[in-house]
Amino acid sequence: MCGRFSINKAITPIVSELFNTHFSVDSNNNLSPSQSVATLVKGNSSYSQVNALWGIKPNWSKKLIINAQAETVAMKPTFRQAFQSQRCLVPCNGWFEWRTEDGKKVKYLFEHANKMPLYMAGILFQHEHTELVTLTTQPNNKCGQYHKRMPALVLAKDKDYWFDSSPQALEPLLQAVEDRVIHVKRAD
C-alpha cells in the first residue's frame, strides 16, 4: 500500500502559507521508497521542513519498511517511540495504487478532490540519516475498491492537533478521510 506517490513543486506556496514556513521541493511524479521526501515537523511553536529517506531497515527485518499500520503504531516497539515524539506530515499531490483489470495492471492516482495538497501522516527516525515511515489505515469506501489500505491523511485543519496531541488522542485522525475528499483517476 502506498509505495509510490507524487509531489509537484506547484504546491509549495500553498504548503508554505499554511504552515507559515519555507517549504521547498522538486517535482517527483514517482516518488518511491529509499528516496528523499520533504516532511514537515513542529518545534516549540513553529513548523519547519525536514528531508528524510523513505523507509527504515531494522536489524530484524530482511526488507525496507515504508509503512506502519495506524491501528498499531502506538503499541509496536519498532514505532512506539517515534509515534510519541517524532510525528511529521508529508505534503503530496497524491498517491498511486495498481489494480488488475482484464489481466493487466492498471495504475490509479488518488488525489484531493479540490486539487489541494494531501498530508500523509508519518513518523521520523534518527539514524545515520533521518528516515521516514508513512502511516496507513483501513480505506474509505472509494479507496477500498482499489486497495485494502490507504494512507492515514491529516486534513489541513487538523495539523496542530496532529502535532500537539498525545498519541492516545490521535485515534480520530488515524481513520480514513471521507470519500468526498479523494478523487481517483486512471494514471496511464
Protein Blocks (a to p, Z undefined) as FASTA:
>chain_A
ZZbccddfklmmmmmmmnopacdddddfbbcehiacddddddfkpccdddddeddddfkl
cbdcfbdcfklmmmmmklmmmmmmmcccdddfbdcddddeehiacddddddfklpacddd
ddddddfbccdddddddddfklmmmocbdcddddfklmmmmmmpcfklmmmmmpccdfkl
pccdddZZ
